[in-house]
Amino acid sequence: MPPRDWRFRLEDLREGADRAVSYLDGVSQAEFEASPLLQDAVLRA
């Protein structure tokens, strides 16, 4: 399979960043630090 065009990769990164930000909406730092599930979702988005 040929490699994806760099513009599509940038769009993927932007979408992942948008998802990560949405996961953190209304979450305090203490809540984030106490939730491995949330940490995984944000760090791997």
C-alpha positions in Angstrom: 0.0 0.0 0.0 1.5 3.4 -0.9 2.2 5.9 1.9 -0.5 8.5 2.7 -0.1 12.0 1.5 1.4 14.3 4.2 -1.7 16.5 4.2 -3.9 13.5 5.3 -1.4 12.8 8.1 -1.6 16.4 9.3 -5.4 16.2 9.3 -5.2 13.0 11.3 -3.0 14.8 13.9 -5.3 17.7 14.1 -8.4 15.5 14.6 -6.5 13.6 17.3 -5.6 16.8 19.1 -9.2 18.1 18.8 -10.5 14.8 20.4 -7.9 15.1 23.2 -9.0 18.6 24.0 -12.7 17.5 24.0 -11.9 14.7 26.5 -10.4 17.3 28.9 -13.3 19.7 28.8 -14.3 20.3 32.4 -11.7 17.9 33.8 -9.4 19.2 36.6 -5.7 18.3 36.7 -6.4 16.2 39.8 -9.1 14.3 38.0 -6.9 13.7 35.0 -4.0 12.5 37.2 -6.4 10.1 39.0 -7.8 8.5 35.8 -5.6 6.1 33.9 -8.4 5.7 31.4 -8.5 9.4 30.6 -4.7 9.6 30.5 -4.6 6.8 27.9 -7.4 8.4 25.8 -5.6 11.8 25.8 -2.1 10.6 25.4 -2.9 8.2 22.6 -5.5 10.4 20.7 
